[in-house]
Amino acid sequence: MSTQQNSPRAGVVAADANAPAGAGGGMDNAVAGKSVRRRVVTASFIGNFVEWFDYAVYGYLAAVISSVFFPEADRQTALLATFAVFAISFFVRPLGGFFWGHIGDKLGRRKALSLSIVIMSVSTFCIALIPGYGTIGMLAPVLLLLVRVVQGFSAAGEYAGASAFLVEYAPANRRGLYAAVVPASTAAGLLLGSLIAALLSSVLSTDQLHEWGWRLPFLLAAPMGLIGRYIRTKLEDTPAFRALADQEESAPKAPALDMFRTYRKQLVIACGAVLLNAVGFYVILSYMPTYLSEELGFGPTESFLATTIALASYIGFIFLTGLASDRFGRKRMLITASVLFMLLTVPAFMLLDTGNFLVIVLVQILLGGMLTLNDGTLPSFLAELFPTKVRYSGFAVSFNLSNALFGGTAPFMATLLIGLTQSKLAPGWYLVAAAAVSLTAVLFAAETSRKPLKHL
């Protein structure tokens, strides 16, 4: 038995981080904990919202960006080049996962999150300042790639850090609900990106949108990032991390190395479980407007409107699935999500090709609702899978590795598979394959809900 389990301080951590609200515990948890948790939720939501608004705008305006930053060629080649830049920026995410995981596990969750949002916002703001291909030639896509790489590096610490932050502050019987704030804030950032893209597409002419209109959303990054950073710097770190930091002999000097040495099984399970989220999130919530306009022939405004409606419903569903995972368990929810995707995705993509706008909206709501069964459960599942001493590293490395290989490449792969197979159903089959891998991984996992968080 570890020294932490025997120490009085460990009991305080359990009371602070895991006791239900209203239960007795150290540090006046029933009173102070409620106020602190409210600020933690707000900071996690706003910060993650800013990060993913910045990151999503690129995906929503991909068709416009392709014509601005790449030489004129056939439309699909330019679009593939744009998505290739999107994918390449993801390849630095595992490196970012190691970096932010080390910072978060060694120096604290708050420090990592406060720094990542600044880098993300500054790099996104810089996109608005890059001249197009017509002005500086091949230097334009090179600069775009460099900025996107910086964005990918900084985003690598956000999702994992915010999830660990929320789970370590949440009551034991509400960790799923609290952690659902992270995907909800991500979708809210995507929603704002969708609304702005739809507004720009409807009020600006094609020439105006291509010349300067596409730059406007990226200019918002700087002020929003400063707001997010200010809120985060006003918070204390989690009780679980502070208690671990007090016991220096228990904290690993290299958390990522300790994770690979001791928690390899959890890491493999986590990477597999993330796969459906990685592919599903970017195909359904980011790539879909491009799919509707480029492959199915819908106008840009209709495409953005359909995705906006789907995103709004996704945000509502995500909290319900967070609650359901607290009640029914993480494993059951993740298995249900994978099975539904394997059975219903291809028929859903068939319905998208009907050309009926109402049917398309309903199908996107269905796909988004299925995705929330996974996404609303995944943050708490991954955070509970690893102990406090390597939680940030384990979450960040597994989440970013799967996203680098399959998430960032999802729009590129969807476009490429359609070109190779000449089938508009190709993205649907790609989702089915991702769901099958996630199902296999989750079947090997133990249930993590309604159990005390492991610290060592």
Helices and strands as residue ranges (DSSP letters): H 3-6, H 8-18, G 26-28, H 29-60, H 62-69, H 75-88, G 89-92, H 93-106, H 109-127, H 133-136, H 139-155, H 158-169, G 172-174, H 175-179, H 181-203, H 206-211, G 213-215, H 216-219, H 221-233, H 239-246, H 255-262, H 264-282, I 283-287, H 288-290, I 291-295, H 300-328, H 330-352, H 357-375, H 378-385, G 388-390, H 391-402, I 403-407, H 410-421, H 426-443
